[in-house]
Amino acid sequence: MFRTKGERGQTLTEFALTLPLLLLLLFAIFQFGFLFYSYISIQQAAREGARIAAVGADDTKITTRIKNASAVDPAKLTIAITPATRPSGDEVTVTVSIPSGELLAMPFVASFLPAKIEAKAAMRMERDFP
């Protein structure tokens, strides 16, 4: 197959135009995977916190357990434990969240996502908490 003089470098030009788009798509896939991994980690940390809260631990122990169980930066986590007084048989809810922008290497992707990634876990109290 013969090429005319006008077609020389066409493949290289097409490659140069499509490579940035392919790299952007590949990087976006990695970012989505990391966000999904972070959500699963936060969900597991919330479950850990709810479980230790259900057996009567105080808020400091619950917060420490959540921060140790999470794979994201503990300083960026927001943790809420409700209610403040927890009698036996009532439900305790642990909410763990992190701003989604903190997890991204591509900040413009944050405009397509919710402002924060949040996970909740609830368990029934087994013992009274003062």
C-alpha positions in Angstrom: 0.0 0.0 0.0 1.4 3.3 -1.0 0.9 6.6 0.8 0.7 9.9 -0.8 2.9 12.8 0.3 -0.1 14.5 2.1 -0.7 11.5 4.4 2.8 11.4 5.9 2.7 11.8 9.7 -1.1 11.4 9.9 -0.8 8.5 12.3 1.6 10.4 14.6 -0.8 13.4 14.6 -3.8 11.2 15.4 -1.9 9.5 18.2 -0.8 12.9 19.6 -4.4 14.1 19.6 -5.9 11.0 21.2 -3.1 10.2 23.8 -4.1 12.9 26.3 -7.7 11.8 26.2 -6.8 8.2 26.8 -4.5 9.1 29.7 -7.2 11.3 31.2 -9.7 8.4 31.0 -7.2 6.0 32.5 -6.5 8.4 35.4 -10.2 9.0 36.0 -10.7 5.2 36.3 -7.9 5.0 38.9 -9.5 7.9 40.8 -12.9 6.3 40.8 -11.3 3.1 42.1 -9.6 5.0 44.9 -12.9 6.8 45.8 -14.7 3.5 45.9 -12.0 1.9 48.1 -12.2 5.0 50.4 -16.0 4.6 50.7 -15.7 0.9 51.6 -13.0 1.8 54.2 -15.1 4.5 55.7 -18.2 2.2 55.8 -16.1 -0.5 57.6 -14.8 2.1 60.1 -18.4 3.2 60.8 -19.4 -0.4 61.5 -16.4 -0.9 63.8 -17.4 2.3 65.7 -21.0 1.2 66.0 -20.1 -2.2 67.2 -17.8 -0.9 70.0 -20.4 1.7 70.9 -23.1 -1.0 71.2 -21.1 -2.7 73.9 -20.8 0.5 76.0 -17.6 2.2 75.1 -17.1 5.9 75.6 -16.9 8.4 72.7 -13.1 8.6 72.9 -12.6 4.9 72.4 -15.2 4.9 69.6 -13.4 7.7 67.8 -10.0 6.0 68.2 -11.3 2.7 66.9 -12.9 4.5 63.9 -9.6 6.3 63.1 -7.6 3.2 63.4 -10.0 1.1 61.2 -10.1 3.6 58.3 -7.6 3.6 55.5 -7.9 7.3 54.8 -6.2 10.2 56.7 -7.7 10.2 60.2 -7.2 13.9 60.6 -9.7 14.6 57.7 -12.5 12.4 59.1 -15.6 13.9 60.6 -17.2 11.5 63.2 -20.6 11.9 64.8 -22.0 9.6 67.5 -25.7 9.9 68.4 -27.4 9.9 70.8 -25.2 11.3 73.6 -26.9 9.2 76.3 -27.4 5.6 75.2 -29.6 3.3 77.4 -29.6 -0.4 76.8 -31.9 -1.4 73.9 -31.8 1.9 72.1 -30.0 2.4 68.8 -26.7 4.1 68.5 -25.7 5.6 65.1 -22.2 6.4 64.0 -21.7 8.6 61.0 -18.2 9.0 59.4 -17.6 11.4 56.6 -14.8 13.0 54.6 -14.8 15.7 52.0 -14.6 14.1 48.6 -12.2 16.8 47.3 -9.6 15.6 49.9 -9.3 12.2 48.2 -8.9 13.4 44.6 -5.7 14.1 42.7 -7.8 15.7 39.9 -9.7 18.6 41.6 -12.0 19.3 38.7 -13.5 15.8 39.1 -14.9 17.0 42.5 -17.5 19.1 40.7 -19.1 15.8 39.5 -19.2 14.2 42.9 -21.1 14.9 46.1 -19.4 17.3 48.5 -18.6 14.6 51.0 -18.4 10.8 51.2 -20.5 9.6 54.2 -21.2 6.3 55.8 -23.6 5.5 58.6 -23.9 2.4 60.8 -26.4 1.8 63.5 -26.6 -0.9 66.2 -28.7 -1.6 69.2 -27.1 -0.9 72.6 -26.2 -4.1 74.6 -25.2 -2.2 77.8 -26.1 1.2 79.3 -23.8 4.0 78.5 -23.6 6.7 81.2 
